[in-house]
């Protein structure tokens, strides 16, 4: 019985920890553009295609099944995962936009590290010195 209680407490602690995890929006360390949360939302919804300096943005997103993607879409974009997928399906079907490129955490960091015009997001605990955090959600 004692072990069951410990298991339940440990499970609740892990769930709580995941619930409060932050997601960081990241760019290349050489990217000097200043963007606020409303611009970040426009970028990830395809409404802004260039940084303030005029360079074309390459947008990366985590895969739909990733919990951090769900959190980011809910907190930063104010869309559920299904609303986000539906939004991009409509834009792609009408020819008005191309969805962000999907990547896992390591691919995301490498892509952004190697391209000054790339932007993406990952769990804040996975941020490395190879990228720069411009916002957290």
Secondary structure, DSSP 8 states (H G I E B T S, - for coil): -HHHHHHHHHHHHHHHHHHT--EEEEEETT------HHHHHHHHTTS--B-TTS-B-EEEEE-TT-HHHHHHHHHTS---HHHHHHHHHHHHHHTS----EEE-HHHHHHHHHT-TTEEEEEEGGG--TTEEEEEE-
